[in-house]
Amino acid sequence: MSAWRAGLALLLLNALLSFNLLWPTPLIQPDHRLAPAFILLWTGLLAWQRWRGAPGPRLLGAVAGFMTLLVLLRYLDVAVPGLFGRPINLYWDVQHLPRFLWVSAEQMHPLLAVLAGGLGLLLIVAGLVGLKRGLQALWTRVARELLPQAARSRLAWALTAFGLLSVAGNVAGLPITWPYISKPILPTYARQAELLLVIASPGGAERELPPSPRFEGNLDALGGQDFKLFFLESYGAIVDDDPAMRAALAPARAELARAAADSGRWILSAYLRSPTYGGASDLAHLSLLSGIDLGEPRRHDLLLTTERKTLVHHFTRHGYRSFGVYPGLSWAWPESRHYGYETLVDGPGLAYTGPKLGFWWIPDQYSLAKLEQMHPRPVEGPPRFMVYASITSHIPFSPVPPYQPDWSQVLGPEPFEPQATARALAEQPDWLDLRPGFTGMMVYNLQVMAGYLRAQAGRPELLLMLGDHQPASGVTGPGQPWEVPVHVVGTDPALRARFEALGFRPGVQPQRPALGGMHDLTGMLLRSFDSGTPLAALSDARRMPPSP
């Protein structure tokens, strides 16, 4: 009976290091998989028992204390991505926590804030102390009732060795281990610690980053027009490479071309190579804004700690008002200060009260209409540079929001027709076949952009619409290129000639080869907008090989 109790204690100890978040709550749920940190602790105690004898209370207390820290780190490792949509980042999170607590306390009476803070701290300390004592009791039972027999058992050693090999395979990235081994805790924090060391060393981040483009020259070729940059979530080259998708999107692309023509605009298209695939849109966004290839995510983290300039700074320096619009952002984003936006609009700031359609419940059509209402463009005033990061077409690509031809209605209490809303609310993601939902979302994206062109007819502006990355391989299949379509829409014939000199082709259908990486587009834009760069120089730059 004692061995059974010790075995149950082992299962509980493993569960405390392998749990996951019960999304969308901050609660946890158990995971049946083996925790790498647990197998390491078990192996250490097993070896101690074999060669040093029974572990004493002091050693077991130290193991329990270390495991308490591991449990806390595990919770942060699953809670931060689950609740905030991004991995934990000690450099930014440690800075942001005091600000978050201060802002929260400002909403309360000072005495109540002190009492709440003190009570919260006491509860945390009491919880950690109680957890440590409970863990020590569990390890003591295991050490007394199971370790002696296990240390003498060849089967126990064989199973332990198999567990270690499985963990090693998991850390090495072998997919065959994923159903059986939970995500390891320590590599995440080892990477964070190494990153902090690089940041702390004089010039460490700068040494590891490639050079930035020279944000010099003027913007005179724009002629004071607004410049709007739209990142279309998951809009990848698969929409052209897959015959069925290409046929399904043909009417929507034709409507985009008609909307441009009807509003007196031209449209040019090309392909670019994204630094990411299936996700991690931030890498694509900042690659273009910074002009640095962020295909290696570590570069992204390092870049955010520097004072490197971006396109946003460049436009601001030339008298533009800068807007960053991120409807999918619903949490504090301290990293945004690197981007340099004068005005940042997030999901809560858009005040959407319509039907919640799926995981990403603010339709992009609403966001664009609301932005115009919140920040109307005066006839007289500085030109604007806007970066819009769409969210509706994010995985799982369903339900597809209805498209509302009347853009004024989308801001009302009933943004869509009741039957269309009911159909969308009844639609559920098909995780086993994401392709139909993805195709519908791409049609929706193009409908929204065509409608936006019609709604903004007569306004002097240049628009650049591009995908941030290909959708996940569940949509594309394996071995697809990392390319995305990009469309440039404007009215100025001189600007059209400059973009054509760079390799953009007329129409809504991009053509290969790709013009380069997404970071290469930064230099193209700087040269295109600089009146000091002659047309012939743009053509010469086109003939240069793109960066690897």
CORWO-V120705 format. One record per backbone hydrogen bond with DSSP energy under -0.5 kcal/mol. CO is the residue of the C=O (numbers start at 1). NH is the residue of the N-H. E is the energy in kcal/mol with one decimal. If there is no record, write none. Layout:
CO | NH | E
CO | NH | E
//
This chain:
1 | 5 | -2.1
2 | 6 | -2.4
3 | 7 | -2.4
4 | 8 | -2.4
5 | 9 | -2.1
6 | 10 | -2.1
7 | 11 | -2.0
8 | 12 | -2.3
9 | 13 | -2.5
10 | 14 | -2.4
11 | 15 | -2.4
12 | 16 | -1.8
14 | 17 | -1.6
15 | 18 | -0.8
15 | 19 | -0.8
20 | 29 | -2.8
21 | 23 | -1.5
22 | 25 | -2.1
27 | 22 | -3.1
29 | 20 | -2.6
34 | 36 | -0.5
34 | 182 | -2.5
35 | 39 | -2.0
36 | 40 | -1.7
37 | 41 | -2.1
38 | 42 | -2.9
39 | 43 | -2.2
40 | 44 | -2.2
41 | 45 | -2.2
42 | 46 | -2.5
43 | 47 | -2.5
44 | 48 | -2.1
45 | 49 | -2.6
46 | 50 | -2.0
47 | 51 | -2.4
48 | 52 | -3.0
48 | 53 | -1.0
49 | 53 | -0.6
56 | 60 | -2.4
57 | 61 | -2.5
58 | 62 | -2.1
59 | 63 | -2.6
60 | 64 | -2.5
61 | 65 | -2.4
62 | 66 | -2.6
63 | 67 | -2.5
64 | 68 | -2.0
65 | 69 | -1.6
66 | 70 | -2.0
67 | 71 | -2.7
68 | 72 | -2.0
69 | 73 | -2.6
70 | 74 | -2.7
71 | 75 | -2.3
72 | 76 | -2.2
73 | 77 | -2.3
74 | 78 | -1.7
75 | 79 | -2.9
76 | 80 | -2.0
78 | 82 | -1.3
79 | 83 | -3.1
80 | 84 | -2.5
80 | 86 | -0.7
81 | 85 | -1.4
89 | 93 | -3.4
90 | 94 | -2.0
91 | 95 | -0.6
92 | 96 | -2.3
93 | 97 | -2.2
94 | 98 | -0.7
95 | 99 | -0.7
96 | 100 | -2.7
97 | 101 | -2.6
98 | 102 | -2.5
99 | 103 | -2.7
100 | 104 | -2.3
101 | 105 | -2.4
102 | 106 | -1.9
103 | 107 | -0.6
104 | 107 | -0.9
105 | 108 | -1.9
109 | 113 | -2.8
110 | 114 | -2.2
111 | 115 | -2.5
112 | 116 | -2.9
113 | 117 | -2.5
114 | 118 | -2.7
115 | 119 | -2.8
116 | 120 | -2.6
117 | 121 | -2.3
118 | 122 | -2.3
119 | 123 | -2.5
120 | 124 | -2.1
121 | 125 | -2.6
122 | 126 | -3.0
123 | 127 | -2.5
124 | 128 | -2.4
125 | 129 | -2.7
126 | 130 | -2.7
127 | 131 | -2.4
128 | 132 | -2.5
129 | 133 | -2.3
130 | 134 | -2.4
131 | 135 | -2.6
132 | 136 | -2.3
133 | 137 | -2.2
134 | 138 | -2.1
135 | 139 | -2.7
136 | 140 | -2.3
137 | 141 | -1.9
138 | 142 | -2.2
139 | 143 | -2.8
140 | 144 | -2.1
141 | 145 | -2.7
142 | 146 | -2.1
142 | 147 | -2.3
143 | 148 | -0.5
146 | 150 | -2.5
147 | 151 | -2.8
148 | 152 | -0.7
149 | 152 | -0.7
150 | 153 | -1.2
152 | 154 | -0.5
153 | 157 | -1.8
154 | 158 | -2.5
155 | 159 | -2.8
156 | 160 | -2.3
157 | 161 | -2.6
158 | 162 | -2.4
159 | 163 | -2.3
160 | 164 | -2.3
161 | 165 | -2.4
162 | 166 | -2.3
163 | 167 | -2.3
164 | 168 | -2.5
165 | 169 | -2.3
166 | 170 | -2.1
167 | 171 | -2.8
168 | 172 | -1.9
169 | 174 | -2.8
170 | 173 | -1.4
173 | 175 | -0.6
174 | 177 | -1.7
175 | 178 | -1.3
177 | 180 | -1.6
177 | 181 | -2.3
180 | 34 | -2.8
185 | 188 | -0.8
185 | 189 | -1.1
186 | 190 | -2.5
187 | 191 | -2.4
188 | 192 | -1.8
189 | 193 | -2.6
190 | 194 | -2.4
191 | 195 | -2.4
192 | 196 | -2.4
193 | 197 | -2.0
194 | 198 | -2.0
195 | 199 | -2.5
196 | 200 | -2.5
197 | 201 | -1.5
201 | 204 | -2.4
203 | 207 | -2.0
204 | 208 | -1.1
205 | 209 | -0.9
213 | 215 | -1.0
214 | 216 | -2.6
219 | 222 | -1.6
219 | 224 | -0.5
220 | 223 | -1.5
222 | 225 | -1.2
226 | 462 | -2.8
227 | 386 | -2.2
228 | 230 | -0.6
228 | 464 | -2.8
229 | 231 | -0.6
229 | 388 | -3.2
230 | 232 | -0.7
230 | 466 | -2.6
231 | 233 | -0.8
231 | 390 | -2.5
232 | 235 | -1.8
232 | 468 | -1.4
234 | 236 | -1.5
236 | 239 | -1.8
237 | 240 | -1.9
237 | 241 | -2.4
238 | 242 | -2.2
241 | 243 | -0.7
242 | 246 | -2.7
243 | 247 | -2.2
244 | 248 | -2.1
245 | 249 | -2.3
246 | 250 | -0.8
247 | 251 | -0.5
249 | 253 | -2.6
250 | 254 | -2.4
251 | 255 | -2.1
252 | 256 | -1.9
253 | 257 | -2.3
254 | 258 | -2.3
255 | 259 | -2.8
256 | 260 | -2.0
257 | 261 | -2.5
258 | 262 | -3.4
259 | 263 | -1.2
260 | 265 | -3.3
261 | 264 | -1.8
263 | 458 | -0.5
266 | 490 | -1.7
267 | 507 | -2.6
268 | 488 | -2.7
269 | 505 | -2.7
270 | 486 | -2.3
271 | 515 | -2.6
272 | 274 | -0.6
272 | 484 | -2.7
273 | 518 | -2.0
276 | 470 | -0.5
280 | 283 | -1.5
280 | 284 | -0.7
281 | 284 | -0.6
281 | 285 | -2.6
282 | 286 | -2.6
283 | 287 | -1.5
284 | 288 | -1.9
285 | 289 | -2.1
286 | 290 | -2.4
287 | 291 | -2.0
287 | 292 | -0.5
289 | 311 | -2.5
290 | 213 | -0.6
292 | 294 | -0.7
295 | 297 | -0.7
296 | 299 | -1.8
296 | 300 | -0.9
297 | 301 | -1.8
298 | 302 | -2.3
299 | 303 | -3.0
300 | 304 | -1.7
302 | 305 | -1.5
303 | 306 | -1.8
310 | 314 | -2.1
311 | 315 | -2.7
312 | 316 | -2.4
313 | 317 | -2.7
314 | 318 | -0.9
315 | 318 | -0.5
315 | 320 | -2.3
316 | 319 | -1.9
321 | 385 | -3.0
322 | 342 | -0.5
322 | 343 | -1.8
323 | 325 | -0.5
323 | 387 | -2.5
324 | 326 | -0.6
324 | 345 | -3.1
325 | 389 | -2.5
326 | 329 | -1.9
326 | 347 | -0.6
328 | 330 | -0.7
329 | 347 | -2.7
329 | 348 | -0.5
333 | 336 | -1.8
334 | 337 | -1.5
335 | 338 | -2.0
335 | 339 | -0.5
336 | 339 | -0.9
336 | 340 | -1.1
336 | 341 | -0.6
343 | 324 | -2.7
343 | 345 | -0.5
344 | 346 | -0.5
345 | 326 | -3.1
346 | 350 | -0.8
347 | 350 | -1.5
348 | 351 | -1.5
355 | 357 | -0.9
356 | 358 | -1.0
359 | 361 | -0.9
361 | 357 | -0.7
361 | 363 | -0.8
363 | 367 | -2.1
364 | 368 | -2.4
365 | 369 | -2.1
366 | 370 | -3.3
367 | 371 | -2.2
368 | 372 | -1.5
369 | 373 | -1.5
370 | 374 | -2.9
371 | 375 | -2.7
373 | 376 | -0.5
376 | 378 | -0.8
383 | 321 | -2.7
384 | 227 | -2.8
385 | 323 | -2.6
386 | 229 | -3.3
386 | 388 | -0.5
387 | 325 | -3.1
387 | 389 | -0.5
388 | 231 | -3.2
388 | 390 | -0.7
389 | 327 | -0.5
391 | 394 | -1.9
394 | 397 | -2.4
399 | 401 | -0.5
402 | 404 | -0.5
403 | 405 | -0.7
405 | 407 | -1.1
406 | 409 | -0.8
406 | 410 | -0.9
408 | 411 | -0.9
409 | 412 | -2.0
417 | 421 | -2.5
418 | 422 | -2.6
419 | 423 | -2.3
420 | 424 | -2.1
421 | 425 | -2.7
422 | 426 | -1.7
423 | 427 | -0.8
424 | 427 | -0.8
429 | 431 | -0.8
430 | 433 | -1.2
434 | 438 | -2.6
435 | 439 | -2.7
436 | 440 | -2.3
437 | 441 | -2.2
438 | 442 | -2.3
439 | 443 | -2.0
440 | 444 | -2.2
441 | 445 | -2.7
442 | 446 | -2.1
443 | 447 | -2.4
444 | 448 | -2.7
445 | 449 | -2.4
446 | 450 | -2.4
447 | 451 | -2.8
448 | 452 | -2.4
449 | 453 | -2.0
450 | 454 | -1.9
451 | 455 | -2.5
452 | 456 | -1.9
454 | 457 | -1.2
456 | 459 | -1.9
459 | 461 | -0.8
460 | 226 | -1.5
462 | 228 | -2.7
463 | 489 | -3.1
464 | 230 | -3.3
465 | 487 | -3.5
466 | 232 | -3.3
470 | 278 | -2.0
472 | 475 | -2.5
472 | 476 | -1.7
473 | 477 | -2.6
477 | 480 | -0.5
482 | 274 | -3.2
483 | 237 | -2.5
484 | 272 | -2.3
485 | 467 | -2.0
486 | 270 | -1.9
487 | 465 | -3.0
488 | 268 | -2.6
489 | 463 | -3.0
490 | 266 | -2.9
491 | 493 | -0.5
492 | 496 | -1.9
493 | 497 | -2.1
494 | 498 | -1.6
495 | 499 | -2.3
496 | 500 | -2.6
497 | 501 | -1.8
498 | 502 | -0.9
499 | 503 | -0.6
499 | 504 | -2.0
500 | 503 | -1.1
505 | 269 | -2.8
508 | 510 | -0.7
516 | 273 | -2.6
517 | 520 | -0.9
517 | 521 | -0.9
518 | 521 | -0.7
518 | 522 | -0.5
519 | 522 | -0.6
519 | 523 | -0.7
520 | 524 | -1.7
521 | 525 | -2.6
522 | 526 | -2.4
523 | 527 | -2.4
524 | 528 | -2.6
525 | 529 | -2.4
526 | 530 | -0.8
529 | 221 | -2.2
529 | 222 | -0.5
529 | 531 | -0.7
530 | 533 | -2.1
532 | 534 | -0.7
534 | 537 | -0.5
534 | 538 | -1.3
535 | 539 | -1.8
536 | 540 | -2.1
537 | 541 | -2.2
538 | 542 | -1.6
539 | 543 | -1.2
540 | 544 | -0.6
541 | 544 | -0.9
//
